[in-house]
Amino acid sequence: MSADALATLPPLREVIARHGLSASKALGQNFLLDEQLLDRIAAIPGSLDGERVYEVGPGPGGLTRALLRAGAEVVAVERDRRCISALAELAEAAEGRLTIIEGDALVVEPPAGAHVVANLPYNVGTALFVRWLGGETWPPWWKSLTLMFQREVAERIVAASGGGAYGRLAVLAQWRSRTRLAMKVHRSAFVPPPKVMSAVVHLVPEAQPEGVKAATVERLTAAAFGQRRKMLRRSLGAVPGAVEALERLGIDPERRAETLAVADFVALARLLDS
Ligand code: SAM
C-alpha cells in the first residue's frame, strides 16, 4: 500500500459504523482498533516486506492494515459477509496486495509458503492450530504462526513440563517447532472487551526429529494426557509397546505424564516406530 493510499483510509471506527459491523457474539467477534498495538502484532513474525501472509478472520481489517503497512502480500479469509464490503475497500487501497476470500477457514485451502497471522475465536483457533501442527508432511505449508489466543491457552502451548499448564498442546506444539509467548494483550484492548485476557503465541517450524512419526506422537500424548492423573503404566497401557519402551528408556512407569519432557515423548515415539 502506498503511503498515500494508507493516509486516505478512514478510521476503523468509521468503517465499522458505516458497514454496520456490530460485533457478533456467535462469530466470536472482538475487534482490535489500536494501530500501535496492531503494528506490534504484525512485527512479531519479523520483517514481512514482500512476504506472503495468510490472515484468518480479518473482521473490519485492523490487523490486515497493519500487515499491509509492514509490506506483506495478504490472503485473508473471513466468513462474516458483512465484513466483505469493508475489506473490499481495503483491497482497493492495497493495490493488488490483498486478496479476500469469503469462507470458513476450517474449509478453505490455505496458500503455501505463508506466514499465518490471526486473531480468531477460541474454538476455531484451537481447531486450526491442532490441525496445522499435525500430519506427516514437515516442514509444513506455513513459515510461521502468529496467533492470538485466550491467555490460558497461550500458556498451555508454551508450557514447560512439570506444571499444570503442560499437556498435549505443549507437546504437539513443541516437538518440532520453536514456540514463544510473544505478547500479552489486555482484555480492554478489544471492542467489545472479552471476559478473559489474551496473548499472542509465535511458532516457527524446526527440523522433525528423525525416525519419529507424527501419528505416534499424537497417539502417545492423547493417551498420556487423556488420563493425566494416572501413572504412565496405566495411561499408556492401551498403546502397544509403550510401557516396555518406558522401561527401556529408564523412565519410571509410576511417573505421571506431566513430568515427562517433550524430548522424552519424542524418544518414546522413536522406540515405538523403530
Ligand atoms: N482480526 C480482527 C481484529 O483483530 O480486529 C477480527 C478479530 S475477531 C476476534 C475474529 C474474526 O474471525 C471475526 O471477524 C469473525 O467473523 C471471523 N471468523 C470466525 N470464525 C471464522 C471462520 N471459521 N473462518 C473465517 N473467519 C472466521
py3Dmol code that shows the C-alpha trace and the ligand (Angstrom):
import py3Dmol

protein = """\
ATOM      1  CA  MET A   1       0.000   0.000   0.000  1.00  0.00           C
ATOM      2  CA  SER A   2       1.463   3.368  -0.893  1.00  0.00           C
ATOM      3  CA  ALA A   3       1.715   5.919   1.883  1.00  0.00           C
ATOM      4  CA  ASP A   4      -0.951   7.983   0.079  1.00  0.00           C
ATOM      5  CA  ALA A   5      -3.491   5.160  -0.093  1.00  0.00           C
ATOM      6  CA  LEU A   6      -2.802   4.425   3.564  1.00  0.00           C
ATOM      7  CA  ALA A   7      -3.369   8.008   4.568  1.00  0.00           C
ATOM      8  CA  THR A   8      -6.732   8.176   2.814  1.00  0.00           C
ATOM      9  CA  LEU A   9      -8.200   5.165   4.618  1.00  0.00           C
ATOM     10  CA  PRO A  10     -10.939   6.188   7.020  1.00  0.00           C
ATOM     11  CA  PRO A  11     -10.504   5.316  10.733  1.00  0.00           C
ATOM     12  CA  LEU A  12     -11.576   1.756  11.616  1.00  0.00           C
ATOM     13  CA  ARG A  13     -14.362   3.008  13.887  1.00  0.00           C
ATOM     14  CA  GLU A  14     -15.888   4.823  10.924  1.00  0.00           C
ATOM     15  CA  VAL A  15     -15.604   1.702   8.734  1.00  0.00           C
ATOM     16  CA  ILE A  16     -17.292  -0.355  11.439  1.00  0.00           C
ATOM     17  CA  ALA A  17     -20.130   2.178  11.788  1.00  0.00           C
ATOM     18  CA  ARG A  18     -20.644   2.664   8.042  1.00  0.00           C
ATOM     19  CA  HIS A  19     -20.796  -1.085   7.336  1.00  0.00           C
ATOM     20  CA  GLY A  20     -22.886  -1.864  10.419  1.00  0.00           C
ATOM     21  CA  LEU A  21     -20.267  -4.255  11.828  1.00  0.00           C
ATOM     22  CA  SER A  22     -21.640  -4.550  15.330  1.00  0.00           C
ATOM     23  CA  ALA A  23     -19.629  -7.345  16.913  1.00  0.00           C
ATOM     24  CA  SER A  24     -21.384 -10.704  16.625  1.00  0.00           C
ATOM     25  CA  LYS A  25     -21.060 -12.958  19.667  1.00  0.00           C
ATOM     26  CA  ALA A  26     -21.892 -16.022  17.608  1.00  0.00           C
ATOM     27  CA  LEU A  27     -18.852 -15.352  15.398  1.00  0.00           C
ATOM     28  CA  GLY A  28     -16.621 -14.628  18.392  1.00  0.00           C
ATOM     29  CA  GLN A  29     -16.008 -11.072  17.275  1.00  0.00           C
ATOM     30  CA  ASN A  30     -13.811  -8.827  19.427  1.00  0.00           C
ATOM     31  CA  PHE A  31     -12.101  -6.227  17.314  1.00  0.00           C
ATOM     32  CA  LEU A  32      -8.691  -4.591  17.760  1.00  0.00           C
ATOM     33  CA  LEU A  33      -8.622  -0.927  16.768  1.00  0.00           C
ATOM     34  CA  ASP A  34      -5.371   0.393  18.279  1.00  0.00           C
ATOM     35  CA  GLU A  35      -2.963   0.912  15.373  1.00  0.00           C
ATOM     36  CA  GLN A  36       0.167   0.819  17.502  1.00  0.00           C
ATOM     37  CA  LEU A  37      -0.835  -2.460  19.087  1.00  0.00           C
ATOM     38  CA  LEU A  38      -1.724  -3.876  15.674  1.00  0.00           C
ATOM     39  CA  ASP A  39       1.666  -2.812  14.265  1.00  0.00           C
ATOM     40  CA  ARG A  40       3.378  -4.566  17.175  1.00  0.00           C
ATOM     41  CA  ILE A  41       1.455  -7.770  16.440  1.00  0.00           C
ATOM     42  CA  ALA A  42       2.327  -7.520  12.722  1.00  0.00           C
ATOM     43  CA  ALA A  43       6.015  -7.181  13.697  1.00  0.00           C
ATOM     44  CA  ILE A  44       6.080 -10.474  15.666  1.00  0.00           C
ATOM     45  CA  PRO A  45       6.885 -12.733  12.657  1.00  0.00           C
ATOM     46  CA  GLY A  46       9.868 -10.492  11.733  1.00  0.00           C
ATOM     47  CA  SER A  47      10.079  -8.484   8.513  1.00  0.00           C
ATOM     48  CA  LEU A  48       7.065  -9.169   6.307  1.00  0.00           C
ATOM     49  CA  ASP A  49       8.228  -6.992   3.461  1.00  0.00           C
ATOM     50  CA  GLY A  50       7.368  -8.919   0.278  1.00  0.00           C
ATOM     51  CA  GLU A  51       6.295 -11.985   2.317  1.00  0.00           C
ATOM     52  CA  ARG A  52       3.014 -13.818   1.841  1.00  0.00           C
ATOM     53  CA  VAL A  53       0.686 -13.704   4.834  1.00  0.00           C
ATOM     54  CA  TYR A  54      -2.453 -15.762   5.398  1.00  0.00           C
ATOM     55  CA  GLU A  55      -4.761 -13.896   7.730  1.00  0.00           C
ATOM     56  CA  VAL A  56      -7.707 -15.755   9.196  1.00  0.00           C
ATOM     57  CA  GLY A  57     -10.711 -13.735  10.386  1.00  0.00           C
ATOM     58  CA  PRO A  58      -9.737 -10.169   9.390  1.00  0.00           C
ATOM     59  CA  GLY A  59     -13.093  -8.737  10.514  1.00  0.00           C
ATOM     60  CA  PRO A  60     -13.100  -4.984   9.777  1.00  0.00           C
ATOM     61  CA  GLY A  61      -9.421  -5.221   8.768  1.00  0.00           C
ATOM     62  CA  GLY A  62      -7.379  -3.558  11.523  1.00  0.00           C
ATOM     63  CA  LEU A  63      -4.713  -6.255  11.617  1.00  0.00           C
ATOM     64  CA  THR A  64      -4.902  -6.536   7.825  1.00  0.00           C
ATOM     65  CA  ARG A  65      -3.972  -2.859   7.536  1.00  0.00           C
ATOM     66  CA  ALA A  66      -1.004  -3.388   9.854  1.00  0.00           C
ATOM     67  CA  LEU A  67       0.178  -6.371   7.775  1.00  0.00           C
ATOM     68  CA  LEU A  68      -0.097  -4.284   4.596  1.00  0.00           C
ATOM     69  CA  ARG A  69       1.787  -1.421   6.263  1.00  0.00           C
ATOM     70  CA  ALA A  70       4.540  -3.970   7.001  1.00  0.00           C
ATOM     71  CA  GLY A  71       4.813  -4.679   3.260  1.00  0.00           C
ATOM     72  CA  ALA A  72       3.103  -8.093   3.196  1.00  0.00           C
ATOM     73  CA  GLU A  73       1.050  -9.671   0.410  1.00  0.00           C
ATOM     74  CA  VAL A  74      -2.057 -10.780   2.276  1.00  0.00           C
ATOM     75  CA  VAL A  75      -4.598 -13.509   1.583  1.00  0.00           C
ATOM     76  CA  ALA A  76      -7.412 -13.110   4.108  1.00  0.00           C
ATOM     77  CA  VAL A  77     -10.327 -15.465   4.762  1.00  0.00           C
ATOM     78  CA  GLU A  78     -13.410 -14.148   6.543  1.00  0.00           C
ATOM     79  CA  ARG A  79     -16.748 -15.873   6.992  1.00  0.00           C
ATOM     80  CA  ASP A  80     -18.813 -12.842   8.012  1.00  0.00           C
ATOM     81  CA  ARG A  81     -20.362 -11.492   4.821  1.00  0.00           C
ATOM     82  CA  ARG A  82     -20.916  -8.068   6.469  1.00  0.00           C
ATOM     83  CA  CYS A  83     -17.132  -7.555   6.654  1.00  0.00           C
ATOM     84  CA  ILE A  84     -16.508  -8.348   2.998  1.00  0.00           C
ATOM     85  CA  SER A  85     -17.544  -4.948   1.597  1.00  0.00           C
ATOM     86  CA  ALA A  86     -15.350  -3.150   4.159  1.00  0.00           C
ATOM     87  CA  LEU A  87     -12.451  -5.435   3.238  1.00  0.00           C
ATOM     88  CA  ALA A  88     -13.079  -4.844  -0.485  1.00  0.00           C
ATOM     89  CA  GLU A  89     -12.430  -1.126   0.072  1.00  0.00           C
ATOM     90  CA  LEU A  90      -9.186  -2.022   1.783  1.00  0.00           C
ATOM     91  CA  ALA A  91      -8.247  -4.342  -1.091  1.00  0.00           C
ATOM     92  CA  GLU A  92      -8.697  -1.455  -3.498  1.00  0.00           C
ATOM     93  CA  ALA A  93      -6.370   0.743  -1.469  1.00  0.00           C
ATOM     94  CA  ALA A  94      -3.867  -2.130  -1.209  1.00  0.00           C
ATOM     95  CA  GLU A  95      -3.302  -2.050  -4.978  1.00  0.00           C
ATOM     96  CA  GLY A  96      -3.109  -5.795  -5.594  1.00  0.00           C
ATOM     97  CA  ARG A  97      -1.528  -6.840  -2.294  1.00  0.00           C
ATOM     98  CA  LEU A  98      -4.748  -8.036  -0.625  1.00  0.00           C
ATOM     99  CA  THR A  99      -6.906 -10.975  -1.698  1.00  0.00           C
ATOM    100  CA  ILE A 100     -10.136 -11.555   0.216  1.00  0.00           C
ATOM    101  CA  ILE A 101     -11.741 -14.974   0.392  1.00  0.00           C
ATOM    102  CA  GLU A 102     -15.257 -15.152   1.769  1.00  0.00           C
ATOM    103  CA  GLY A 103     -15.465 -18.503   3.502  1.00  0.00           C
ATOM    104  CA  ASP A 104     -14.851 -20.697   6.506  1.00  0.00           C
ATOM    105  CA  ALA A 105     -11.179 -21.110   7.442  1.00  0.00           C
ATOM    106  CA  LEU A 106     -11.964 -24.646   8.573  1.00  0.00           C
ATOM    107  CA  VAL A 107     -12.748 -25.494   4.938  1.00  0.00           C
ATOM    108  CA  VAL A 108     -10.642 -23.125   2.801  1.00  0.00           C
ATOM    109  CA  GLU A 109      -7.300 -24.424   1.472  1.00  0.00           C
ATOM    110  CA  PRO A 110      -4.524 -22.160   2.811  1.00  0.00           C
ATOM    111  CA  PRO A 111      -1.839 -20.746   0.485  1.00  0.00           C
ATOM    112  CA  ALA A 112       1.600 -22.432   0.573  1.00  0.00           C
ATOM    113  CA  GLY A 113       4.664 -20.669   1.949  1.00  0.00           C
ATOM    114  CA  ALA A 114       2.761 -18.162   4.049  1.00  0.00           C
ATOM    115  CA  HIS A 115       3.219 -16.681   7.468  1.00  0.00           C
ATOM    116  CA  VAL A 116      -0.072 -17.143   9.295  1.00  0.00           C
ATOM    117  CA  VAL A 117      -1.358 -14.265  11.405  1.00  0.00           C
ATOM    118  CA  ALA A 118      -4.744 -14.438  13.080  1.00  0.00           C
ATOM    119  CA  ASN A 119      -6.933 -13.145  15.843  1.00  0.00           C
ATOM    120  CA  LEU A 120      -9.584 -15.823  15.866  1.00  0.00           C
ATOM    121  CA  PRO A 121     -12.374 -17.012  18.132  1.00  0.00           C
ATOM    122  CA  TYR A 122     -11.038 -19.502  20.651  1.00  0.00           C
ATOM    123  CA  ASN A 123     -12.725 -22.646  19.326  1.00  0.00           C
ATOM    124  CA  VAL A 124     -11.840 -22.074  15.665  1.00  0.00           C
ATOM    125  CA  GLY A 125      -8.294 -21.026  16.581  1.00  0.00           C
ATOM    126  CA  THR A 126      -7.600 -24.159  18.601  1.00  0.00           C
ATOM    127  CA  ALA A 127      -9.103 -26.463  15.940  1.00  0.00           C
ATOM    128  CA  LEU A 128      -6.970 -24.904  13.189  1.00  0.00           C
ATOM    129  CA  PHE A 129      -3.881 -24.865  15.404  1.00  0.00           C
ATOM    130  CA  VAL A 130      -4.068 -28.582  16.174  1.00  0.00           C
ATOM    131  CA  ARG A 131      -4.660 -29.338  12.501  1.00  0.00           C
ATOM    132  CA  TRP A 132      -1.726 -27.170  11.340  1.00  0.00           C
ATOM    133  CA  LEU A 133       0.620 -28.824  13.837  1.00  0.00           C
ATOM    134  CA  GLY A 134      -0.328 -32.347  12.812  1.00  0.00           C
ATOM    135  CA  GLY A 135       0.338 -34.579   9.839  1.00  0.00           C
ATOM    136  CA  GLU A 136       3.409 -36.284   8.444  1.00  0.00           C
ATOM    137  CA  THR A 137       4.338 -33.519   5.973  1.00  0.00           C
ATOM    138  CA  TRP A 138       7.111 -31.445   7.519  1.00  0.00           C
ATOM    139  CA  PRO A 139       8.188 -28.698   7.167  1.00  0.00           C
ATOM    140  CA  PRO A 140       4.536 -27.635   6.892  1.00  0.00           C
ATOM    141  CA  TRP A 141       2.944 -25.289   4.357  1.00  0.00           C
ATOM    142  CA  TRP A 142       3.290 -22.373   6.818  1.00  0.00           C
ATOM    143  CA  LYS A 143       6.501 -20.464   7.522  1.00  0.00           C
ATOM    144  CA  SER A 144       5.403 -19.258  10.937  1.00  0.00           C
ATOM    145  CA  LEU A 145       2.255 -18.970  13.048  1.00  0.00           C
ATOM    146  CA  THR A 146       1.370 -15.803  14.952  1.00  0.00           C
ATOM    147  CA  LEU A 147      -1.899 -16.427  16.723  1.00  0.00           C
ATOM    148  CA  MET A 148      -3.967 -14.666  19.357  1.00  0.00           C
ATOM    149  CA  PHE A 149      -5.432 -16.995  21.980  1.00  0.00           C
ATOM    150  CA  GLN A 150      -7.007 -16.549  25.335  1.00  0.00           C
ATOM    151  CA  ARG A 151      -4.064 -16.276  27.689  1.00  0.00           C
ATOM    152  CA  GLU A 152      -4.632 -19.598  29.389  1.00  0.00           C
ATOM    153  CA  VAL A 153      -4.452 -21.445  26.056  1.00  0.00           C
ATOM    154  CA  ALA A 154      -1.326 -19.496  25.023  1.00  0.00           C
ATOM    155  CA  GLU A 155       0.308 -20.570  28.284  1.00  0.00           C
ATOM    156  CA  ARG A 156      -0.585 -24.198  27.610  1.00  0.00           C
ATOM    157  CA  ILE A 157       1.092 -24.007  24.196  1.00  0.00           C
ATOM    158  CA  VAL A 158       4.425 -22.718  25.517  1.00  0.00           C
ATOM    159  CA  ALA A 159       4.368 -24.558  28.880  1.00  0.00           C
ATOM    160  CA  ALA A 160       7.412 -26.419  30.165  1.00  0.00           C
ATOM    161  CA  SER A 161       6.970 -29.891  31.662  1.00  0.00           C
ATOM    162  CA  GLY A 162       6.153 -30.274  35.315  1.00  0.00           C
ATOM    163  CA  GLY A 163       3.262 -27.858  35.696  1.00  0.00           C
ATOM    164  CA  GLY A 164      -0.485 -27.925  35.323  1.00  0.00           C
ATOM    165  CA  ALA A 165      -0.430 -25.985  32.027  1.00  0.00           C
ATOM    166  CA  TYR A 166       1.779 -28.623  30.387  1.00  0.00           C
ATOM    167  CA  GLY A 167      -0.086 -31.185  28.320  1.00  0.00           C
ATOM    168  CA  ARG A 168      -0.981 -32.418  24.881  1.00  0.00           C
ATOM    169  CA  LEU A 169      -0.992 -28.926  23.343  1.00  0.00           C
ATOM    170  CA  ALA A 170       2.559 -28.191  24.607  1.00  0.00           C
ATOM    171  CA  VAL A 171       3.998 -31.467  23.278  1.00  0.00           C
ATOM    172  CA  LEU A 172       2.260 -31.181  19.891  1.00  0.00           C
ATOM    173  CA  ALA A 173       3.429 -27.574  19.563  1.00  0.00           C
ATOM    174  CA  GLN A 174       6.992 -28.047  20.791  1.00  0.00           C
ATOM    175  CA  TRP A 175       8.238 -31.381  19.443  1.00  0.00           C
ATOM    176  CA  ARG A 176       9.087 -29.933  16.005  1.00  0.00           C
ATOM    177  CA  SER A 177       8.517 -26.172  16.396  1.00  0.00           C
ATOM    178  CA  ARG A 178      10.023 -23.371  18.404  1.00  0.00           C
ATOM    179  CA  THR A 179       7.304 -21.665  20.437  1.00  0.00           C
ATOM    180  CA  ARG A 180       7.192 -18.443  22.380  1.00  0.00           C
ATOM    181  CA  LEU A 181       4.621 -16.306  24.083  1.00  0.00           C
ATOM    182  CA  ALA A 182       5.263 -13.127  22.110  1.00  0.00           C
ATOM    183  CA  MET A 183       2.855 -10.639  23.667  1.00  0.00           C
ATOM    184  CA  LYS A 184       0.248 -10.397  26.372  1.00  0.00           C
ATOM    185  CA  VAL A 185      -2.834  -8.404  25.403  1.00  0.00           C
ATOM    186  CA  HIS A 186      -5.169  -6.904  27.969  1.00  0.00           C
ATOM    187  CA  ARG A 187      -8.869  -7.584  27.530  1.00  0.00           C
ATOM    188  CA  SER A 188      -9.545  -3.835  27.385  1.00  0.00           C
ATOM    189  CA  ALA A 189      -7.689  -3.650  24.034  1.00  0.00           C
ATOM    190  CA  PHE A 190     -10.676  -5.315  22.310  1.00  0.00           C
ATOM    191  CA  VAL A 191     -14.002  -3.853  21.259  1.00  0.00           C
ATOM    192  CA  PRO A 192     -16.060  -5.177  22.936  1.00  0.00           C
ATOM    193  CA  PRO A 193     -13.734  -6.483  25.676  1.00  0.00           C
ATOM    194  CA  PRO A 194     -13.951 -10.252  26.172  1.00  0.00           C
ATOM    195  CA  LYS A 195     -14.149 -11.749  29.685  1.00  0.00           C
ATOM    196  CA  VAL A 196     -10.629 -13.155  29.624  1.00  0.00           C
ATOM    197  CA  MET A 197      -7.104 -11.917  28.930  1.00  0.00           C
ATOM    198  CA  SER A 198      -5.369 -12.773  25.658  1.00  0.00           C
ATOM    199  CA  ALA A 199      -1.862 -13.455  24.416  1.00  0.00           C
ATOM    200  CA  VAL A 200      -0.143 -13.919  21.081  1.00  0.00           C
ATOM    201  CA  VAL A 201       1.972 -17.020  20.504  1.00  0.00           C
ATOM    202  CA  HIS A 202       4.571 -17.360  17.783  1.00  0.00           C
ATOM    203  CA  LEU A 203       5.754 -20.652  16.295  1.00  0.00           C
ATOM    204  CA  VAL A 204       8.472 -21.427  13.791  1.00  0.00           C
ATOM    205  CA  PRO A 205       8.830 -24.971  12.408  1.00  0.00           C
ATOM    206  CA  GLU A 206      12.092 -26.766  13.149  1.00  0.00           C
ATOM    207  CA  ALA A 207      13.512 -29.995  11.719  1.00  0.00           C
ATOM    208  CA  GLN A 208      11.416 -33.010  12.618  1.00  0.00           C
ATOM    209  CA  PRO A 209      13.352 -35.441  14.850  1.00  0.00           C
ATOM    210  CA  GLU A 210      14.474 -38.414  12.780  1.00  0.00           C
ATOM    211  CA  GLY A 211      12.685 -41.738  12.949  1.00  0.00           C
ATOM    212  CA  VAL A 212       9.543 -40.353  14.568  1.00  0.00           C
ATOM    213  CA  LYS A 213       6.049 -40.301  13.070  1.00  0.00           C
ATOM    214  CA  ALA A 214       3.618 -37.519  13.959  1.00  0.00           C
ATOM    215  CA  ALA A 215       0.835 -40.084  14.319  1.00  0.00           C
ATOM    216  CA  THR A 216       2.821 -41.844  17.065  1.00  0.00           C
ATOM    217  CA  VAL A 217       3.483 -38.629  18.995  1.00  0.00           C
ATOM    218  CA  GLU A 218      -0.216 -37.803  18.709  1.00  0.00           C
ATOM    219  CA  ARG A 219      -1.265 -41.259  19.908  1.00  0.00           C
ATOM    220  CA  LEU A 220       1.126 -41.155  22.864  1.00  0.00           C
ATOM    221  CA  THR A 221       0.149 -37.668  24.021  1.00  0.00           C
ATOM    222  CA  ALA A 222      -3.567 -38.389  23.638  1.00  0.00           C
ATOM    223  CA  ALA A 223      -3.221 -41.496  25.824  1.00  0.00           C
ATOM    224  CA  ALA A 224      -0.824 -39.995  28.383  1.00  0.00           C
ATOM    225  CA  PHE A 225      -2.725 -36.752  28.938  1.00  0.00           C
ATOM    226  CA  GLY A 226      -6.173 -38.252  28.422  1.00  0.00           C
ATOM    227  CA  GLN A 227      -5.674 -39.667  31.914  1.00  0.00           C
ATOM    228  CA  ARG A 228      -3.081 -37.220  33.212  1.00  0.00           C
ATOM    229  CA  ARG A 229      -3.587 -38.031  36.889  1.00  0.00           C
ATOM    230  CA  LYS A 230      -2.791 -41.698  36.381  1.00  0.00           C
ATOM    231  CA  MET A 231       0.655 -43.263  36.368  1.00  0.00           C
ATOM    232  CA  LEU A 232       2.106 -43.780  32.902  1.00  0.00           C
ATOM    233  CA  ARG A 233       1.895 -47.538  33.395  1.00  0.00           C
ATOM    234  CA  ARG A 234      -1.909 -47.134  33.399  1.00  0.00           C
ATOM    235  CA  SER A 235      -2.407 -44.252  30.984  1.00  0.00           C
ATOM    236  CA  LEU A 236      -0.075 -45.722  28.335  1.00  0.00           C
ATOM    237  CA  GLY A 237      -1.316 -49.275  28.915  1.00  0.00           C
ATOM    238  CA  ALA A 238      -3.520 -49.138  25.828  1.00  0.00           C
ATOM    239  CA  VAL A 239      -0.646 -48.177  23.489  1.00  0.00           C
ATOM    240  CA  PRO A 240       1.089 -51.430  22.439  1.00  0.00           C
ATOM    241  CA  GLY A 241       4.758 -51.462  23.430  1.00  0.00           C
ATOM    242  CA  ALA A 242       4.661 -48.127  25.270  1.00  0.00           C
ATOM    243  CA  VAL A 243       5.208 -49.417  28.813  1.00  0.00           C
ATOM    244  CA  GLU A 244       8.134 -51.604  27.662  1.00  0.00           C
ATOM    245  CA  ALA A 245       9.575 -48.581  25.834  1.00  0.00           C
ATOM    246  CA  LEU A 246       9.371 -46.533  29.050  1.00  0.00           C
ATOM    247  CA  GLU A 247      11.379 -49.188  30.855  1.00  0.00           C
ATOM    248  CA  ARG A 248      13.980 -49.393  28.086  1.00  0.00           C
ATOM    249  CA  LEU A 249      14.432 -45.628  28.340  1.00  0.00           C
ATOM    250  CA  GLY A 250      14.827 -45.846  32.122  1.00  0.00           C
ATOM    251  CA  ILE A 251      11.660 -43.800  32.714  1.00  0.00           C
ATOM    252  CA  ASP A 252       9.866 -44.889  35.874  1.00  0.00           C
ATOM    253  CA  PRO A 253       6.364 -46.046  34.771  1.00  0.00           C
ATOM    254  CA  GLU A 254       4.996 -44.773  38.065  1.00  0.00           C
ATOM    255  CA  ARG A 255       5.582 -41.204  36.927  1.00  0.00           C
ATOM    256  CA  ARG A 256       2.752 -39.110  35.537  1.00  0.00           C
ATOM    257  CA  ALA A 257       2.596 -37.676  32.008  1.00  0.00           C
ATOM    258  CA  GLU A 258       3.222 -34.068  33.005  1.00  0.00           C
ATOM    259  CA  THR A 259       6.675 -34.952  34.408  1.00  0.00           C
ATOM    260  CA  LEU A 260       7.942 -36.140  31.003  1.00  0.00           C
ATOM    261  CA  ALA A 261       9.840 -33.621  28.889  1.00  0.00           C
ATOM    262  CA  VAL A 262       8.930 -33.134  25.238  1.00  0.00           C
ATOM    263  CA  ALA A 263      12.192 -34.941  24.384  1.00  0.00           C
ATOM    264  CA  ASP A 264      11.001 -37.960  26.421  1.00  0.00           C
ATOM    265  CA  PHE A 265       7.829 -38.197  24.323  1.00  0.00           C
ATOM    266  CA  VAL A 266       9.966 -37.988  21.171  1.00  0.00           C
ATOM    267  CA  ALA A 267      12.284 -40.740  22.441  1.00  0.00           C
ATOM    268  CA  LEU A 268       9.291 -42.927  23.315  1.00  0.00           C
ATOM    269  CA  ALA A 269       7.754 -42.404  19.880  1.00  0.00           C
ATOM    270  CA  ARG A 270      11.082 -43.246  18.205  1.00  0.00           C
ATOM    271  CA  LEU A 271      11.295 -46.558  20.047  1.00  0.00           C
ATOM    272  CA  LEU A 272       7.719 -47.408  19.092  1.00  0.00           C
ATOM    273  CA  ASP A 273       8.377 -46.509  15.449  1.00  0.00           C
ATOM    274  CA  SER A 274      11.663 -48.439  15.191  1.00  0.00           C
TER     275      SER A 274
END
"""
ligand_1 = """\
27
SAM
N -8.874 -9.766 13.079
C -9.909 -8.819 13.530
C -9.353 -7.972 14.656
O -8.289 -8.342 15.190
O -9.944 -6.949 14.974
C -11.175 -9.562 13.984
C -10.997 -10.495 15.148
S -12.447 -11.341 15.683
C -11.865 -11.959 17.246
C -12.485 -12.858 14.807
C -12.877 -12.793 13.338
O -12.868 -14.128 12.814
C -14.285 -12.271 13.092
O -14.254 -11.295 12.086
C -15.086 -13.499 12.657
O -16.127 -13.185 11.760
C -14.010 -14.323 11.981
N -14.263 -15.758 11.960
C -14.877 -16.507 12.918
N -14.925 -17.798 12.554
C -14.310 -17.869 11.337
C -14.052 -18.944 10.433
N -14.405 -20.197 10.722
N -13.428 -18.659 9.263
C -13.061 -17.388 8.972
N -13.288 -16.342 9.780
C -13.896 -16.576 10.951
"""
view = py3Dmol.view(width=600, height=400)
view.addModel(protein, "pdb")
view.setStyle({"model": 0}, {"cartoon": {"style": "trace"}})
view.addModel(ligand_1, "xyz")
view.setStyle({"model": 1}, {"stick": {}})
view.zoomTo()
view.show()
